[in-house]
């Protein structure tokens, strides 16, 4: 055995003060929430939320057990001052929070994480246990990697290959692409970035274990390391891969300075490792794309703009209350209050800010800056001091390579945390707590011969005080958990056959009584009662009762949290149904103040103004809705009263607004966007000559539409692969219409970034084919084409609300869409997700309308 080899653990005498049973229970729950598929979302559902809370309480009980039997030794080296600073920040931010109940809930979780570090530190009083604990973490990491790859292969990769094979029957030949979010490996935690965050923490440890161990163990860790790199590749996480590359580069430099290997061998090993990482980066098109976007300064759309928005929100939160922040757990409650107008449709609502510095600054203010910096300073000072000693074994006897692996894992995770927030994930928080405890105890080992020297009174008094605080917090949590379980039972009544709506309403209302600080329960009641009311038109008394109750529940939810566009806009639609347009106008105005680019909020305001008789307000609101969501221009909704009489005025106002915006535009690209939008308006109105002035002469699609409108034939066979190309070919090739319309349906634009390519529904294809046969010309077909009425589902409503027991609600907004326009010709009527120039230009018009 070489000097670096990891020694076999020696048996340690059982010590009742260690709390072995509590340690085993805490370890078991850590393993469960590390390997449980979908753990990041299941932890906000019943009964997993209860187990999660138990998992947070166990480290506290474990620490109190140790404290009862002996004084808990300090971690030393500045860790204790950093912990006191963190607890002080938690207390101050919690006491000052606008939503104190949520702050207590999340603040208690943070206390549990701090207790875990100290409980582990107390258990690591014997040096042999350092090795045991790191091996345990290594085995958990191996299980995680195997499970992650297995689930990805069986539940993501193979089904996608089957879908691609089905698309080939429609003439679409595509390959597997990580550009689609749903194809990245999010198993088992629930998000690809969480998986990558855990991997960058544990991969350096696996490498170190492979270095220090011998025999079959070394091969086990090497295989785990290789599979772990493959696992990281399947996440397609740019932050994770870049963090690991930077960490590897730093590791090569350190190994040249402090490793006893010959310099050529160290360079060869480090160069090979970095070469593999670079090769993996280059091999992934999505990873390559990020460098290209950054080099070009392109932040529009996708995840870059997404993080620009969330970081801006975090900055605004922190700067509004720099001494305390908005409070732990407050991000999903106040997010839209601080969301900038220029964010458009991007990142409409979040429960975390996808940046640890932004999250901590927003929720804790200055405390969220000082505490992380204190931790970094402690680790840097500790590392520098150790390097001055020659970076040999620690005072506790831990081999240097294991120490470096823990520091490397924390460093890589720290880099990744700049673009993501993952401290609320049990698997990641548990690994970080383990690393910090090992590092602290490695450099400040406990002397086990002085336990009896101190008086038992003080530490037992402190243990009793801590137990009382834990009991008080547990009693406060009991109603919240009772509410969670009761509501979960009520939601299950909706899936019964037949659905027991009375039991649902009764139990969710009971949940609200138990936890009146949660907006989730009244919002779910408001939505479902409103939905049932709209389906009860044949029973007017029941409909009126349900509408009244639904409105009352939405108002209750809005009183609890006044910063949720969902609550205000859907309340507005119910108030319109209830014959109270003036109240609806106020609700939609509140919704617009939060997310002005949300589909339907200006449309709802326009309907409310129309019912109050304010035609100018209605015209302006509907105009602003179309400017942001131009496909509404083509809806068949304009063919029915009362919209049909207002339609000409809206079109005239729309052209006026486009012309004003064009005259104000100082960016040539934005001016071109507006001209193309005005050209689409003119083309739809039949003013082909004016449309030709706005549309680029080198745009095949737009020039082709002008030719078709003039009765000419266009050669679209050489155009780029777009849905519009095959829709036009279907018009001009009657004997192949059905096949070409199917091809148009499954063809995706090249810039698609999500899995939207569904197989064509046969009934809709038949309707489109029949409508083509009955149309006189191409423009006539588009104007009289079939429509559908999709519901705007609030995808992720449960996750964003931190409750997933109930179904996702949908908006009451009545969408009526022209099928071929939204499926084939959406590029003519774009509604950009992120386009600050557009939303900034619209803001004065929106504010002027809101102030009326």
C-alpha positions in Angstrom: 0.0 0.0 0.0 1.3 3.4 -0.9 1.3 6.3 1.4 -1.7 7.8 -0.4 -3.8 4.7 -0.2 -7.1 4.9 1.6 -6.8 2.7 4.8 -9.4 0.2 5.7 -11.6 1.6 8.5 -10.8 0.2 11.9 -13.7 -0.8 14.1 -14.7 2.0 16.6 -16.2 1.2 19.9 -19.9 2.0 20.1 -20.6 5.3 21.9 -24.2 6.0 23.0 -23.5 9.7 22.6 -23.1 9.3 18.8 -26.9 8.8 18.2 -26.3 6.0 15.7 -29.9 5.2 15.1 -30.7 8.8 14.3 -27.7 8.9 12.0 -28.9 5.8 10.1 -32.4 7.3 9.7 -31.0 10.6 8.4 -28.7 8.7 6.0 -31.6 6.6 4.8 -33.8 9.6 4.0 -30.8 11.3 2.3 -30.4 8.2 0.1 -34.2 8.1 -0.6 -34.4 11.7 -1.7 -31.2 11.3 -3.8 -32.4 8.2 -5.7 -36.2 8.8 -5.7 -37.3 9.6 -9.3 -38.7 13.1 -9.5 -37.7 13.9 -6.0 -37.5 17.7 -6.6 -41.2 17.8 -7.3 -42.4 14.9 -5.1 -41.0 16.7 -2.1 -43.9 19.2 -2.6 -46.6 16.6 -2.7 -48.2 14.5 0.0 -46.9 12.4 1.8 -43.4 13.0 0.5 -43.4 16.6 1.9 -43.9 15.0 5.4 -40.9 12.7 4.9 -38.9 15.7 3.6 -39.7 17.6 6.8 -38.8 14.5 8.9 -35.5 14.4 7.0 -34.9 18.0 8.0 -35.8 17.4 11.6 -33.6 14.3 12.1 -30.2 16.2 11.9 -31.6 18.6 14.6 -32.6 15.7 16.8 -29.3 14.0 16.1 -27.4 17.1 17.1 -29.5 17.6 20.2 -28.9 14.0 21.2 -25.2 14.5 21.0 -25.5 17.8 22.9 -27.4 16.1 25.7 -24.6 13.6 26.2 -21.6 15.8 25.7 -20.6 19.3 24.7 -20.6 19.6 20.9 -17.1 20.5 19.7 -16.7 23.6 17.6 -15.9 23.0 13.9 -13.1 25.6 14.2 -11.2 27.5 11.5 -14.0 30.1 11.2 -16.8 27.7 10.4 -18.6 28.5 13.7 -18.6 32.2 13.1 -19.9 31.6 9.6 -22.7 29.4 11.0 -23.6 32.1 13.6 -23.7 34.7 10.9 -26.0 32.5 8.8 -28.4 31.9 11.7 -28.5 35.6 12.5 -29.3 36.4 8.9 -32.0 33.7 8.9 -33.7 35.2 12.0 -33.5 38.8 10.8 -34.8 38.0 7.3 -37.6 35.8 8.7 -38.8 38.4 11.2 -38.9 41.1 8.5 -40.5 39.0 5.8 -43.8 40.2 4.3 -44.9 36.5 4.2 -43.8 35.3 7.6 -45.3 31.8 7.4 -43.5 30.9 4.2 -40.3 32.4 5.7 -40.6 30.2 8.8 -41.1 27.1 6.6 -38.0 27.7 4.5 -36.0 29.2 7.3 -36.5 26.1 9.3 -35.2 24.0 6.4 -32.0 26.1 6.4 -31.6 25.5 10.1 -31.8 21.8 9.5 -29.0 22.0 6.9 -26.8 23.8 9.4 -27.6 21.3 12.1 -26.6 18.5 9.7 -23.1 19.9 9.4 -22.6 20.0 13.1 -24.2 16.6 13.7 -21.9 15.1 11.1 -19.0 16.9 12.6 -19.8 15.4 16.0 -20.1 11.9 14.6 -16.7 12.4 12.8 -14.9 12.5 16.1 -13.0 9.4 15.1 -10.7 9.8 12.2 -11.6 6.4 10.7 -15.1 7.7 10.1 -13.9 10.2 7.6 -13.0 7.4 5.3 -16.3 5.6 6.0 -18.4 8.6 5.2 -16.6 9.4 1.9 -17.0 5.8 0.8 -20.7 6.0 1.7 -21.0 9.1 -0.4 -19.2 7.4 -3.3 -21.5 4.4 -3.2 -24.6 6.7 -3.2 -23.1 8.6 -6.2 -22.6 5.3 -8.1 -26.2 4.3 -7.5 -27.3 7.7 -8.6 -25.4 7.5 -11.9 -26.6 4.0 -12.7 -30.2 4.9 -11.9 -30.0 8.1 -13.9 -28.6 6.5 -17.0 -31.0 3.6 -16.8 -34.1 5.9 -16.5 -32.9 8.1 -19.3 -32.3 5.2 -21.7 -35.7 3.6 -21.0 -38.0 6.6 -20.4 -36.5 9.3 -22.6 -34.0 8.0 -25.2 -35.9 4.9 -26.5 -39.3 6.6 -26.6 -37.8 9.5 -28.6 -36.3 7.0 -31.1 -39.7 5.5 -31.5 -41.2 8.9 -32.1 -38.6 9.8 -34.7 -39.3 6.5 -36.5 -43.0 7.4 -36.6 -42.1 10.8 -38.1 -40.2 9.1 -40.9 -43.4 7.7 -42.2 -44.4 11.3 -42.9 -41.2 12.1 -44.7 -39.5 13.8 -41.8 -36.0 12.5 -41.2 -34.6 13.9 -37.9 -32.1 12.7 -35.4 -32.0 12.8 -31.6 -31.3 16.3 -30.4 -30.4 17.7 -27.0 -31.8 21.0 -28.2 -35.2 19.7 -27.0 -35.5 20.3 -23.3 -37.5 17.2 -22.6 -34.8 14.9 -24.1 -32.1 16.0 -21.6 -31.4 13.7 -18.7 -33.4 15.0 -15.8 -33.6 11.7 -13.9 -33.9 11.0 -11.1 -34.0 14.4 -9.4 -36.4 16.0 -11.8 -34.3 18.6 -13.8 -31.2 18.3 -15.9 -29.4 21.1 -14.1 -30.1 19.4 -10.8 -28.6 16.2 -12.1 -25.6 18.1 -13.4 -25.2 20.0 -10.1 -25.1 16.7 -8.2 -22.6 15.2 -10.6 -20.1 18.0 -10.5 -20.1 17.6 -6.8 -19.5 13.9 -6.7 -17.3 13.2 -9.8 -14.1 14.6 -8.3 -14.7 12.4 -5.3 -15.1 9.3 -7.5 -11.8 10.2 -9.2 -10.1 10.6 -5.8 -11.4 7.3 -4.5 -10.2 5.6 -7.7 -6.7 7.1 -7.0 -6.3 6.1 -3.4 -7.9 2.6 -3.5 -6.6 -0.6 -4.9 -7.9 -3.8 -6.5 -11.5 -4.1 -7.6 -12.5 -1.0 -5.7 -10.3 1.1 -8.0 -12.0 -0.3 -11.0 -15.4 0.2 -9.5 -14.7 3.9 -8.9 -13.1 4.3 -12.4 -16.2 2.7 -14.1 -18.4 5.0 -12.0 -16.3 8.0 -13.0 -16.6 7.1 -16.7 -20.4 6.5 -16.5 -20.7 9.7 -14.5 -19.1 11.8 -17.3 -21.5 10.1 -19.8 -24.3 10.9 -17.4 -23.2 14.5 -17.3 -23.2 14.6 -21.1 -26.8 13.3 -21.3 -27.9 16.2 -19.2 -26.5 18.6 -21.8 -26.0 21.1 -19.0 -23.8 23.9 -20.2 -23.1 25.2 -16.8 -22.2 21.7 -15.4 -19.8 20.9 -18.3 -18.1 24.3 -18.2 -17.7 24.1 -14.4 -16.1 20.7 -14.7 -13.8 21.9 -17.4 -12.6 24.9 -15.4 -12.2 22.8 -12.3 -10.2 20.2 -14.3 -7.9 22.9 -15.6 -7.3 24.2 -12.1 -6.7 20.7 -10.9 -3.9 20.2 -13.5 -2.1 23.3 -12.3 -2.3 22.3 -8.6 -1.2 18.8 -9.4 1.9 20.2 -11.1 2.8 22.2 -8.0 1.9 19.7 -5.2 1.7 16.2 -6.6 4.6 13.9 -6.1 4.0 12.4 -9.6 6.6 13.2 -12.2 5.7 16.3 -14.1 5.4 14.6 -17.5 3.0 12.0 -16.1 0.9 14.7 -14.3 0.7 16.7 -17.6 -0.3 13.6 -19.5 -3.0 12.6 -17.1 -4.4 16.1 -16.8 -4.2 16.7 -20.5 -6.0 13.5 -21.3 -8.8 14.3 -18.8 -9.2 17.9 -20.1 -9.1 16.6 -23.7 -12.0 14.2 -23.0 -14.0 17.1 -21.4 -13.3 19.4 -24.4 -14.2 16.6 -26.8 -17.5 16.1 -25.0 -18.2 19.8 -25.1 -17.5 20.0 -28.8 -19.5 16.9 -29.6 -22.7 18.4 -28.1 -24.3 21.0 -30.5 -26.1 22.6 -27.6 -22.9 23.1 -25.7 -21.2 24.6 -28.7 -24.1 26.9 -29.3 -23.7 28.8 -26.0 -20.2 30.0 -26.9 -21.4 31.2 -30.3 -24.3 33.1 -28.7 -22.1 34.7 -26.1 -19.5 35.7 -28.7 -22.2 37.4 -30.8 -23.8 39.0 -27.7 -27.0 37.2 -28.5 -29.2 37.0 -25.4 -32.6 36.8 -27.1 -34.8 33.8 -26.4 -33.8 30.5 -24.8 -32.1 30.1 -21.5 -29.7 33.1 -21.7 -32.5 35.6 -21.7 -34.4 33.5 -19.2 -31.5 34.0 -16.7 -31.2 37.7 -17.6 -34.8 38.2 -16.5 -34.5 36.1 -13.3 -31.2 37.8 -12.2 -32.8 41.2 -12.8 -35.7 40.2 -10.6 -33.3 39.0 -7.9 -31.5 42.4 -8.0 -34.7 44.3 -7.7 -35.8 42.2 -4.8 -32.6 42.7 -2.9 -32.3 46.4 -3.6 -35.8 47.0 -2.4 -34.9 45.7 1.1 -31.1 45.5 1.2 -30.9 44.8 5.0 -33.3 41.9 5.1 -34.3 40.8 1.6 -37.9 39.8 0.9 -37.6 36.8 3.2 -36.9 33.1 2.8 -39.2 31.3 0.4 -40.8 34.6 -0.9 -39.5 34.4 -4.5 -42.6 32.6 -6.0 -44.9 35.0 -4.0 -43.4 38.3 -5.0 -41.7 37.4 -8.3 -44.1 39.2 -10.6 -44.1 42.3 -8.5 -40.4 42.8 -9.3 -40.4 41.4 -12.8 -39.4 44.0 -15.4 -41.8 45.0 -18.2 -39.1 44.4 -20.8 -39.1 40.7 -19.9 -42.0 40.2 -22.3 -43.2 36.6 -22.1 -40.0 35.1 -20.8 -39.8 33.7 -17.3 -43.3 34.8 -16.4 -43.3 33.1 -13.0 -40.5 31.3 -11.0 -40.1 29.6 -7.7 -36.3 30.2 -7.8 -34.1 32.6 -9.7 -31.7 30.2 -11.4 -28.7 32.0 -9.8 -27.6 31.4 -6.3 -26.2 34.9 -5.8 -29.4 36.4 -7.1 -31.6 34.1 -5.0 -29.7 34.8 -1.8 -29.5 38.5 -2.4 -33.2 38.7 -3.2 -34.4 36.7 -0.2 -31.8 37.7 2.4 -30.4 41.0 1.2 -26.9 41.8 2.6 -27.0 38.6 4.6 -27.2 36.6 1.4 -24.0 38.2 0.3 -22.0 38.2 3.5 -22.6 34.6 4.5 -21.6 33.0 1.2 -18.5 35.2 1.0 -17.6 34.2 4.6 -17.9 30.5 3.6 -15.7 31.1 0.6 -13.2 33.1 2.7 -13.0 30.3 5.3 -12.4 27.6 2.6 -9.8 29.8 0.8 -7.9 30.6 4.0 -8.0 26.9 5.1 -6.7 25.8 1.7 -3.9 28.3 1.5 -2.8 27.5 5.0 -2.8 23.8 4.1 -0.8 24.4 0.9 1.8 26.3 2.9 2.2 23.2 5.0 2.9 21.3 1.8 -0.6 20.1 1.2 0.2 16.8 2.9 -2.2 14.8 5.0 -4.6 16.7 7.2 -4.4 16.7 11.0 -7.1 14.0 11.0 -5.1 11.8 8.6 -7.2 12.3 5.4 -5.1 11.7 2.2 -4.5 14.9 0.3 -6.2 13.8 -2.9 -9.5 13.3 -1.0 -9.2 16.8 0.4 -8.6 18.2 -3.0 -11.6 16.2 -4.4 -13.9 17.8 -1.9 -12.6 21.2 -2.6 -12.8 20.6 -6.3 -16.4 19.4 -6.0 -17.4 22.5 -4.0 -15.5 24.8 -6.4 -17.2 23.2 -9.5 -20.6 23.5 -7.8 -19.9 27.1 -6.9 -19.2 27.9 -10.5 -22.4 26.2 -11.6 -24.4 28.0 -8.8 -23.7 31.3 -10.6 -26.3 30.2 -13.2 -28.6 28.0 -11.1 -30.0 27.7 -7.6 -30.0 24.2 -6.2 -29.5 24.5 -2.4 -33.2 23.5 -1.9 -32.5 20.0 -3.4 -32.0 17.4 -0.6 -29.5 15.4 -2.6 -27.3 18.4 -3.2 -27.7 20.1 0.1 -26.9 16.8 1.8 -23.7 16.3 -0.2 -22.6 19.9 0.5 -23.2 19.4 4.3 -21.2 16.2 4.2 -18.3 17.8 2.4 -18.2 20.8 4.8 -18.3 18.5 7.8 -15.5 16.3 6.5 -13.3 19.3 5.6 -14.0 21.0 9.0 -13.2 17.9 11.0 -10.2 17.0 8.8 -8.4 20.2 9.9 -9.8 20.4 13.4 -10.2 16.8 14.8 -12.1 16.3 18.0 -10.1 15.2 21.1 -12.1 12.3 22.5 -10.3 12.3 25.8 -11.7 15.5 27.2 -15.4 14.9 27.1 -15.8 14.5 30.8 -14.0 17.7 31.7 -16.9 20.0 31.1 -19.9 20.3 33.3 -23.0 18.5 31.9 -25.4 21.2 33.0 -24.7 23.8 30.3 -24.9 21.5 27.3 -27.9 19.7 28.6 -29.6 23.0 29.2 -28.9 24.0 25.6 -30.1 20.6 24.4 -33.4 21.1 26.3 -33.8 24.6 24.9 -33.1 23.3 21.4 -35.6 20.5 21.9 -38.2 23.0 23.0 -37.7 25.1 19.9 -37.9 22.0 17.7 -41.1 20.9 19.5 -42.6 24.4 19.0 -41.7 24.5 15.3 -43.1 21.0 14.9 -46.4 22.0 16.5 -46.6 25.0 14.1 -46.0 22.6 11.2 -48.7 20.2 12.2 -51.6 22.2 10.7 -49.7 22.8 7.5 -49.2 19.1 7.0 -52.8 18.3 8.0 -53.8 20.9 5.4 -51.6 19.2 2.8 -52.9 15.7 3.5 -56.5 16.9 3.6 -56.2 18.8 0.3 -54.5 15.8 -1.4 -57.5 13.7 -0.4 -59.8 16.4 -1.8 -57.9 16.5 -5.1 -58.1 12.7 -5.4 -61.9 13.1 -5.4 -61.7 14.9 -8.7 -60.3 11.7 -10.3 -63.0 9.4 -8.8 -65.5 7.8 -11.1 -67.8 9.7 -10.9 -66.0 12.7 -9.5 -67.0 13.7 -6.0 -67.0 17.5 -6.4 -68.6 18.1 -3.0 -65.8 16.2 -1.2 -63.2 18.1 -3.2 -64.7 21.5 -2.3 -65.2 20.6 1.4 -61.7 19.1 1.9 -59.8 21.8 0.1 -61.7 24.5 2.0 -60.8 22.7 5.2 -57.2 22.8 4.1 -57.5 26.6 3.6 -58.8 26.9 7.2 -55.8 24.9 8.5 -53.2 26.9 6.5 -54.8 30.3 5.7 -51.5 31.6 4.6 -51.3 29.3 1.5 -52.7 30.9 -1.7 -52.7 27.5 -3.5 -55.9 26.2 -1.9 -58.2 29.2 -2.6 -56.8 29.4 -6.1 -57.6 25.8 -6.8 -61.1 26.2 -5.4 -61.7 29.4 -7.4 -60.6 27.7 -10.6 -62.5 24.5 -10.2 -65.7 26.1 -8.9 -65.5 28.6 -11.8 -64.9 25.8 -14.3 -67.9 23.9 -13.0 -70.0 27.1 -13.2 -69.2 27.6 -16.8 -70.2 24.0 -17.5 -73.6 24.5 -15.7 -75.3 26.9 -18.1 -78.4 24.6 -18.1 -78.9 25.3 -14.4 -78.9 29.1 -13.8 -79.3 29.0 -10.0 -76.4 26.5 -9.6 -74.3 28.5 -12.0 -74.8 31.7 -10.1 -74.0 30.1 -6.8 -70.8 28.6 -8.2 -69.7 31.8 -9.8 -70.2 33.7 -6.6 -68.2 31.2 -4.6 -65.4 31.0 -7.3 -65.1 34.8 -7.3 -64.9 34.8 -3.5 -62.1 32.2 -3.5 -60.1 34.1 -6.1 -60.5 37.2 -4.1 -59.3 35.4 -1.0 -56.2 34.1 -2.9 -55.4 37.6 -4.1 -55.6 38.9 -0.6 -53.1 36.4 0.6 -50.7 37.1 -2.3 -51.6 40.2 -4.3 -48.8 39.6 -6.9 -50.1 36.7 -9.0 -51.3 37.6 -12.5 -53.1 34.2 -12.6 -55.4 35.2 -9.7 -56.3 38.7 -11.1 -56.8 37.7 -14.8 -59.0 34.7 -14.1 -61.0 36.6 -11.5 -61.6 39.2 -14.2 -63.1 36.6 -16.6 -65.4 35.3 -13.8 -66.5 38.8 -13.0 -67.4 39.3 -16.7 -69.4 36.1 -16.6 -71.1 37.4 -13.4 -72.1 40.6 -15.2 -69.7 42.9 -13.4 -67.5 44.4 -16.1 -66.4 47.4 -14.0 -64.9 45.1 -11.4 -63.4 42.9 -14.2 -61.7 46.0 -15.6 -60.0 46.6 -12.3 -58.9 43.0 -12.2 -57.4 43.0 -15.6 -55.6 46.2 -14.9 -54.0 44.6 -11.9 -53.0 41.6 -14.1 -51.5 43.9 -16.7 -49.4 45.7 -14.1 -47.8 42.3 -13.3 -47.3 40.7 -16.7 -48.4 43.0 -19.5 -47.3 40.6 -22.3 -49.4 37.7 -21.0 -51.7 36.4 -23.6 -55.3 37.5 -23.0 -54.9 40.2 -20.3 -55.5 43.1 -22.7 -58.1 41.1 -24.5 -60.0 40.7 -21.2 -59.6 44.4 -20.5 -61.0 45.1 -24.0 -64.0 42.9 -23.3 -64.7 44.5 -20.0 -64.5 48.0 -21.5 -66.8 46.9 -24.3 -69.4 45.8 -21.8 -69.2 49.1 -19.9 -69.7 51.0 -23.2 -66.2 52.5 -23.3 -65.5 51.8 -27.0 -62.2 53.8 -27.1 -60.8 51.8 -24.2 -62.0 48.5 -25.8 -60.4 49.5 -29.2 -57.1 50.4 -27.6 -56.9 47.3 -25.4 -57.7 45.0 -28.2 -55.2 46.8 -30.4 -52.5 46.3 -27.8 -53.4 42.7 -27.5 -52.9 42.2 -31.2 -49.6 44.1 -31.3 -48.2 41.7 -28.8 -50.0 38.6 -30.1 -50.7 39.2 -33.8 -52.2 35.8 -34.6 -55.4 37.1 -32.8 -55.9 39.3 -35.9 -56.8 36.1 -37.9 -59.3 34.6 -35.3 -62.8 33.8 -36.4 -63.8 35.5 -33.1 -64.0 38.8 -35.0 -66.9 37.4 -37.1 -69.3 37.2 -34.2 -71.0 40.0 -32.2 -70.0 42.2 -30.5 -66.5 42.0 -32.0 -67.6 42.1 -35.6 -68.7 45.7 -35.3 -65.5 46.8 -33.5 -63.1 44.9 -35.9 -62.7 47.7 -38.5 -61.9 50.3 -35.8 -59.4 47.9 -34.2 -57.7 47.3 -37.6 -57.4 51.0 -38.2 -56.0 51.7 -34.7 -53.6 48.8 -35.2 -52.2 50.3 -38.4 -51.9 53.6 -36.7 -50.0 52.1 -33.8 -47.6 50.2 -36.1 -46.9 53.4 -38.0 -46.2 55.3 -34.8 -43.9 52.6 -33.4 -42.0 52.5 -36.7 -41.5 56.3 -36.6 -40.2 56.0 -33.1 -37.9 53.0 -33.7 -34.2 53.8 -33.5 -33.0 50.2 -34.1 -33.1 49.0 -37.7 -33.8 45.4 -36.7 -36.7 46.5 -34.6 -38.0 48.7 -37.4 -37.9 45.8 -39.8 -39.8 43.6 -37.3 -42.5 46.3 -37.1 -42.7 46.7 -40.9 -43.1 43.0 -41.4 -45.9 43.0 -38.8 -47.6 45.9 -40.5 -47.2 44.2 -43.8 -48.9 41.1 -42.4 -51.8 43.3 -41.3 -52.1 44.9 -44.7 -51.9 41.6 -46.5 -54.6 40.2 -44.3 -56.8 43.2 -45.0 -56.2 42.7 -48.8 -54.1 45.8 -49.3 -51.4 43.9 -51.3 -49.7 47.0 -52.7 -49.1 48.4 -49.2 -48.1 45.0 -47.9 -45.4 44.7 -50.6 -43.9 48.0 -49.4 -43.4 46.6 -45.9 -42.4 43.0 -46.8 -38.8 42.3 -47.8 -38.3 41.6 -51.5 -36.0 38.7 -50.7 -38.4 36.9 -48.4 -39.6 33.8 -50.3 -42.7 33.1 -48.1 -44.0 36.7 -48.0 -43.5 37.3 -51.7 -45.0 33.9 -52.4 -48.1 34.9 -50.4 -48.4 38.1 -52.4 -48.2 36.1 -55.6 -50.9 33.6 -54.4 -53.2 36.5 -53.4 -52.8 37.9 -56.9 -53.9 34.5 -58.4 -50.4 33.4 -59.4 -48.6 30.1 -58.9 -45.4 30.0 -56.9 -42.6 27.5 -57.0 -42.1 26.6 -53.3 -40.2 23.3 -53.8 -36.8 25.0 -53.3 -37.8 26.9 -50.1 -36.4 26.1 -46.7 -38.1 23.3 -44.7 -41.0 25.1 -43.0 -44.6 24.2 -42.3 -45.7 27.1 -44.6 -43.8 25.5 -47.6 -45.8 22.3 -47.4 -49.1 24.1 -46.7 -48.6 26.1 -49.9 -47.6 23.0 -51.8 -50.8 21.3 -50.5 -52.9 24.1 -52.0 -51.2 23.8 -55.3 -51.2 20.0 -55.5 -54.8 18.9 -54.9 -54.0 15.2 -55.4 -51.5 15.2 -52.6 -53.1 17.6 -50.2 -53.6 15.3 -47.3 -50.0 13.9 -47.3 -48.6 17.4 -47.7 -50.7 18.8 -44.9 -49.5 16.0 -42.7 -45.9 16.9 -43.7 -46.6 20.6 -42.9 -47.9 19.6 -39.5 -44.8 17.6 -38.4 -42.2 19.9 -39.9 -40.5 22.1 -37.4 -38.6 25.4 -37.9 -34.9 25.1 -37.4 -34.9 27.3 -34.3 -37.4 25.2 -32.3 -36.1 24.7 -28.8 -38.7 22.4 -27.3 -40.6 19.2 -28.1 -43.7 20.5 -30.0 -43.6 18.1 -32.9 -46.8 16.1 -32.4 -48.1 13.6 -34.9 -50.8 15.1 -37.1 -54.4 14.5 -35.8 -56.3 12.8 -38.6 -59.6 14.7 -37.9 -58.0 18.1 -38.1 -56.1 17.1 -41.3 -59.4 16.0 -42.9 -61.0 19.4 -41.9 -58.1 21.3 -43.5 -58.3 19.2 -46.6 -62.0 19.8 -47.0 -61.7 23.5 -46.4 -59.1 23.8 -49.1 -61.4 22.0 -51.6 -64.2 24.5 -50.8 -62.1 27.6 -51.0 -62.0 29.9 -54.1 -58.4 31.0 -53.6 -55.5 30.6 -51.1 -56.3 33.8 -49.2 -60.0 32.8 -49.0 -58.9 29.4 -47.6 -56.9 31.1 -44.8 -59.7 33.4 -43.8 -62.4 30.7 -43.7 -60.1 27.9 -42.4 -61.2 25.7 -39.5 -60.6 27.1 -36.0 -60.1 25.5 -32.6 -60.5 26.7 -29.1 -57.5 25.5 -27.1 -57.3 26.2 -23.4 -54.3 28.1 -22.0 -53.1 25.6 -19.4 -51.0 26.9 -16.6 -48.2 24.3 -17.1 -46.1 24.0 -14.0 -48.7 25.8 -11.8 -48.2 23.2 -9.0 -44.4 23.3 -9.1 -44.4 27.1 -9.1 -46.8 27.1 -6.2 -44.7 24.4 -4.4 -47.7 22.1 -4.3 -48.3 19.4 -7.0 -51.2 17.4 -5.5 -53.8 19.2 -7.5 -54.2 19.4 -11.3 -52.9 22.3 -13.3 -55.6 24.9 -13.9 -56.4 26.5 -17.2 -57.2 30.1 -18.0 -60.8 31.1 -18.6 -59.6 33.3 -21.5 -61.6 32.2 -24.6 -59.0 31.5 -27.2 -60.3 31.0 -30.8 -57.4 30.3 -33.2 -57.2 30.0 -36.9 -55.6 26.5 -37.3 -53.5 27.0 -40.4 -52.2 30.4 -39.2 -51.0 29.2 -35.8 -49.7 25.8 -37.2 -48.3 26.7 -40.6 -47.9 30.5 -40.9 -47.0 31.6 -37.4 -43.9 33.3 -38.7 -46.1 35.9 -40.3 -47.6 36.8 -36.9 -44.8 36.4 -34.4 -45.1 36.9 -30.7 -41.5 36.9 -29.5 -40.9 35.4 -26.0 -38.1 37.9 -25.3 -37.9 41.2 -27.2 -37.1 44.1 -24.9 -37.3 46.6 -27.8 -41.0 45.7 -28.4 -42.1 45.6 -24.8 -40.3 48.9 -24.0 -41.9 50.6 -27.0 -45.4 49.3 -25.9 -45.0 50.3 -22.2 -46.1 54.0 -22.6 -49.3 52.9 -24.5 -50.0 50.3 -21.8 -49.5 52.7 -18.9 -51.7 55.3 -20.6 -54.5 52.8 -21.0 -54.2 51.5 -17.4 -54.4 55.1 -16.0 -57.8 55.8 -17.8 
